[in-house]
Amino acid sequence: MSPPVHISFAQEVLEVPLAMILPLRPMTTRISGSRRYARIATSIKEIGVIEPLAVTTPNGRGQRMLLDGHLRLHALKEQSAETAPCIVADDDEAFTYNKRVNRLATVQEHYMIARALDRGVPAKMIAAALGIDEKLVLRRRNLLDRIAPEVVEILKEKPVNPQIFDILRKLKPHKQFAAVEMMASMNNFTASYARAIMAAARQDDLAKPDRAKKVAGVTPEQMARMERELESLNHDFRAREATFGDDVLQLVLASRYLQRLIENGNVAAYLETRHADIIAEFRTIVSASTLDSAA
């Protein structure tokens, strides 16, 4: 039986006076002037605080340290609020807590917007809450149109740029999947990388192959060369992927054997005297924890 999961927060939401909340870092003009802060401030003004602030238990003077929600706290102060909804954390280590916070992924935001619209929430209200244009709300609702289900599965928890989906729609489903697989393997989900993959895709892989590709700043000759290079890269990637498991297994077995070999004093002394370069390579392999470090 699995051990019980410890809940890090009290389940009751408290209204805590703002004067009793102590932020752990100062609010700079760069942060308060950012687009992200403007969205949060607008959301609080329109519909209030959705996600409570995370605070510690009070000290002897009733003050609580703020673990998460610095932007929300600053917005509430600017809007002359007197209290803020808070949850109390058992763990008062802010660095540990922040690692546990999962920000809303792009696909999840799409589902949230779609559900809100389906339930009759006006697009104007959603736009005001998110701090974006009303037309953008409707675009976000159609975010996954003509996107392969396998692609959605890979991207559902990734904070990717929404422009990526506009680029993927220009590719056929199988090529969408191949493109996102490559992006995931490189851990690069930027729109510029997606455009580069599309520019290097073959004409037959486009959703509308009868239309010529047009990529700003890239000539037809450069696109043709990128197509060849991407095809070669995909081939090498598939070849490595097919043998990766066996290669790792062989590395582990070889590493353990060589470790026992060089731990033998007589063998190590002989190699040190006669083949210093070989025993140096053996030690490199033994100390390697991955194929990359072995290479």
RARA-V802784 format. One record per residue. N is the residue number from 1. RES is the residue in three letters. PHI is phi in whole degrees, -180 to 180 (999 if undefined). OMEGA is omega in radians with two decimals (999 if undefined). Layout:
((N,RES,PHI,OMEGA) (N,RES,PHI,OMEGA))
This chain:
((1,MET,999,-3.11) (2,SER,-70,3.12) (3,PRO,-68,-3.13) (4,PRO,-64,3.14) (5,VAL,-84,-3.13) (6,HIS,-79,3.09) (7,ILE,-86,-3.02) (8,SER,-83,-3.07) (9,PHE,-132,2.97) (10,ALA,-67,-3.03) (11,GLN,-80,-3.14) (12,GLU,-89,3.07) (13,VAL,-91,-3.10) (14,LEU,-105,2.98) (15,GLU,-95,-3.05) (16,VAL,-110,3.08) (17,PRO,-60,-3.12) (18,LEU,-60,-3.11) (19,ALA,-66,-3.11) (20,MET,-95,-3.13) (21,ILE,-102,-3.09) (22,LEU,-106,3.10) (23,PRO,-68,-3.12) (24,LEU,-92,3.10) (25,ARG,-144,-3.11) (26,PRO,-75,3.08) (27,MET,-96,-3.12) (28,THR,-89,3.11) (29,THR,-66,3.12) (30,ARG,-65,-3.14) (31,ILE,-72,-3.10) (32,SER,-68,3.09) (33,GLY,-97,-3.10) (34,SER,-79,3.13) (35,ARG,-67,3.14) (36,ARG,-62,3.13) (37,TYR,-64,-3.14) (38,ALA,-61,3.12) (39,ARG,-65,-3.13) (40,ILE,-65,-3.13) (41,ALA,-63,3.12) (42,THR,-66,3.13) (43,SER,-61,-3.14) (44,ILE,-65,-3.14) (45,LYS,-66,-3.06) (46,GLU,-81,-3.00) (47,ILE,-129,3.11) (48,GLY,88,-3.12) (49,VAL,-83,-3.14) (50,ILE,-87,-3.12) (51,GLU,-103,-3.12) (52,PRO,-60,3.05) (53,LEU,-74,3.10) (54,ALA,-104,-3.09) (55,VAL,-131,3.10) (56,THR,-89,3.01) (57,THR,-68,-3.06) (58,PRO,-71,3.03) (59,ASN,-84,-3.08) (60,GLY,-63,3.14) (61,ARG,-99,3.11) (62,GLY,83,-3.12) (63,GLN,-87,-3.13) (64,ARG,-125,3.06) (65,MET,-78,3.13) (66,LEU,-90,-3.14) (67,LEU,-92,-3.14) (68,ASP,-150,3.11) (69,GLY,119,-3.11) (70,HIS,-63,3.14) (71,LEU,-70,3.11) (72,ARG,-64,3.13) (73,LEU,-63,-3.14) (74,HIS,-64,3.13) (75,ALA,-64,3.11) (76,LEU,-64,3.11) (77,LYS,-65,3.12) (78,GLU,-65,-3.14) (79,GLN,-93,3.04) (80,SER,62,3.06) (81,ALA,-74,-3.12) (82,GLU,-106,-3.13) (83,THR,-134,3.09) (84,ALA,-140,3.06) (85,PRO,-70,-3.07) (86,CYS,-136,2.94) (87,ILE,-114,-3.06) (88,VAL,-97,-3.12) (89,ALA,-93,3.03) (90,ASP,-74,-3.14) (91,ASP,-97,-3.08) (92,ASP,-97,3.11) (93,GLU,-92,-3.04) (94,ALA,-63,-3.09) (95,PHE,-66,3.12) (96,THR,-68,-3.10) (97,TYR,-64,-3.07) (98,ASN,-62,3.11) (99,LYS,-70,-3.11) (100,ARG,-91,-3.09) (101,VAL,-81,3.09) (102,ASN,-103,3.12) (103,ARG,-76,-3.07) (104,LEU,-68,3.12) (105,ALA,-77,-3.07) (106,THR,-62,3.14) (107,VAL,-66,3.11) (108,GLN,-65,3.08) (109,GLU,-63,3.08) (110,HIS,-59,-3.14) (111,TYR,-63,3.14) (112,MET,-63,3.13) (113,ILE,-64,-3.13) (114,ALA,-62,3.13) (115,ARG,-65,-3.14) (116,ALA,-64,3.13) (117,LEU,-66,3.13) (118,ASP,-64,-3.14) (119,ARG,-89,3.04) (120,GLY,94,3.09) (121,VAL,-72,-3.11) (122,PRO,-63,3.13) (123,ALA,-60,3.14) (124,LYS,-64,-3.14) (125,MET,-69,3.12) (126,ILE,-64,3.13) (127,ALA,-62,3.13) (128,ALA,-67,-3.13) (129,ALA,-67,-3.12) (130,LEU,-91,3.14) (131,GLY,71,3.14) (132,ILE,-127,3.14) (133,ASP,-72,-3.12) (134,GLU,-62,3.11) (135,LYS,-63,-3.14) (136,LEU,-68,3.08) (137,VAL,-61,3.14) (138,LEU,-68,3.08) (139,ARG,-67,3.13) (140,ARG,-65,3.11) (141,ARG,-65,-3.12) (142,ASN,-95,-3.03) (143,LEU,-56,-3.01) (144,LEU,-98,3.08) (145,ASP,-61,3.11) (146,ARG,61,3.04) (147,ILE,-106,-3.10) (148,ALA,-62,3.13) (149,PRO,-56,3.13) (150,GLU,-65,3.11) (151,VAL,-69,3.12) (152,VAL,-60,-3.13) (153,GLU,-62,-3.13) (154,ILE,-72,-3.01) (155,LEU,-94,-2.97) (156,LYS,-63,-3.13) (157,GLU,-116,-3.10) (158,LYS,-101,3.07) (159,PRO,-81,-3.03) (160,VAL,-87,3.06) (161,ASN,-70,-3.13) (162,PRO,-58,3.13) (163,GLN,-62,-3.14) (164,ILE,-58,-3.10) (165,PHE,-68,3.06) (166,ASP,-63,3.13) (167,ILE,-72,-3.12) (168,LEU,-63,-3.14) (169,ARG,-63,3.13) (170,LYS,-81,-3.13) (171,LEU,-112,3.05) (172,LYS,-70,-3.06) (173,PRO,-52,-3.10) (174,HIS,-66,3.12) (175,LYS,-77,3.02) (176,GLN,-58,-3.12) (177,PHE,-63,3.14) (178,ALA,-63,-3.13) (179,ALA,-65,-3.11) (180,VAL,-70,3.06) (181,GLU,-59,3.13) (182,MET,-67,3.12) (183,MET,-63,3.13) (184,ALA,-68,-3.14) (185,SER,-66,3.11) (186,MET,-92,-3.06) (187,ASN,53,-3.13) (188,ASN,-129,-3.10) (189,PHE,-116,3.14) (190,THR,-84,3.13) (191,ALA,-66,-3.13) (192,SER,-64,3.11) (193,TYR,-69,3.10) (194,ALA,-63,3.10) (195,ARG,-64,3.13) (196,ALA,-64,3.11) (197,ILE,-65,3.13) (198,MET,-65,3.14) (199,ALA,-64,-3.12) (200,ALA,-89,-3.13) (201,ALA,-72,3.09) (202,ARG,-71,-3.13) (203,GLN,-60,-3.13) (204,ASP,-68,-3.12) (205,ASP,-86,3.14) (206,LEU,-78,3.11) (207,ALA,-63,3.08) (208,LYS,-124,-3.04) (209,PRO,-65,-3.14) (210,ASP,-78,3.12) (211,ARG,-101,-3.13) (212,ALA,-70,3.10) (213,LYS,-68,3.06) (214,LYS,-131,3.12) (215,VAL,-123,-3.09) (216,ALA,-59,3.07) (217,GLY,82,-3.12) (218,VAL,-122,-3.14) (219,THR,-82,3.09) (220,PRO,-56,3.13) (221,GLU,-65,3.11) (222,GLN,-66,3.12) (223,MET,-65,3.12) (224,ALA,-64,3.11) (225,ARG,-67,3.12) (226,MET,-66,3.10) (227,GLU,-60,-3.13) (228,ARG,-65,-3.12) (229,GLU,-68,3.12) (230,LEU,-67,3.11) (231,GLU,-61,3.11) (232,SER,-66,3.13) (233,LEU,-65,3.11) (234,ASN,-62,3.14) (235,HIS,-64,3.13) (236,ASP,-65,-3.14) (237,PHE,-63,-3.13) (238,ARG,-65,-3.13) (239,ALA,-64,3.12) (240,ARG,-68,-3.13) (241,GLU,-63,-3.09) (242,ALA,-68,-3.08) (243,THR,-107,-3.02) (244,PHE,-60,-3.11) (245,GLY,-60,3.13) (246,ASP,-65,-3.14) (247,ASP,-64,3.12) (248,VAL,-65,3.13) (249,LEU,-61,3.14) (250,GLN,-64,3.11) (251,LEU,-63,-3.13) (252,VAL,-64,-3.14) (253,LEU,-63,3.14) (254,ALA,-65,-3.13) (255,SER,-63,-3.14) (256,ARG,-65,3.13) (257,TYR,-65,-3.13) (258,LEU,-66,3.11) (259,GLN,-63,3.12) (260,ARG,-67,-3.12) (261,LEU,-66,-3.07) (262,ILE,-79,3.02) (263,GLU,-77,3.04) (264,ASN,-76,-3.04) (265,GLY,-58,-3.11) (266,ASN,-66,3.14) (267,VAL,-64,-3.13) (268,ALA,-62,3.14) (269,ALA,-64,3.13) (270,TYR,-63,-3.13) (271,LEU,-67,3.11) (272,GLU,-61,-3.09) (273,THR,-79,-3.01) (274,ARG,-98,-3.03) (275,HIS,-140,-3.10) (276,ALA,-61,-3.13) (277,ASP,-68,-3.13) (278,ILE,-70,-3.12) (279,ILE,-67,3.06) (280,ALA,-65,3.09) (281,GLU,-67,3.10) (282,PHE,-59,-3.13) (283,ARG,-66,3.08) (284,THR,-64,-3.13) (285,ILE,-67,-3.13) (286,VAL,-64,-3.10) (287,SER,-80,-3.12) (288,ALA,-75,3.10) (289,SER,-101,3.14) (290,THR,-141,3.08) (291,LEU,-65,-3.13) (292,ASP,-63,-3.13) (293,SER,-70,3.09) (294,ALA,-68,3.14) (295,ALA,-70,999))
